[in-house]
Amino acid sequence: MSPTEAIPLLIVVLLLISIGGGDVQEMSVTFQGDSDVDSLADVHVVAGGTTTVSGDAIVEGDIYVIGGSADIEGTVDGDVTLLNGNLSVRDGATVIGAIQTYSGSAAISSDASVDRVSQFETP
């Protein structure tokens, strides 16, 4: 997904953050390539490529997947929201917060620890 294609979904992310009452000081975005995350800004947006939270990482902040893939092997102390793209939560991974799925493909291992999972269902 190019930066131009991501703009409408980035606006949706900003609206979701503002509705949730979030006080975001910093946001990072991945548009292409592979990136390993061992620390997060307040919010990280995956708009393309693959973002991985490695098995030994403990990151604080929220992750929004609007395109591309997020692979969680370690710990995320925050929420993970899947608007489009792919999300994998591996064996032994921990999400201290909610995984919210609106669209896209989510695979959550039964050996992962997740506080809450919710999925948007179309009427």
Disulfide bonds with the S-S distance in Angstrom:
none
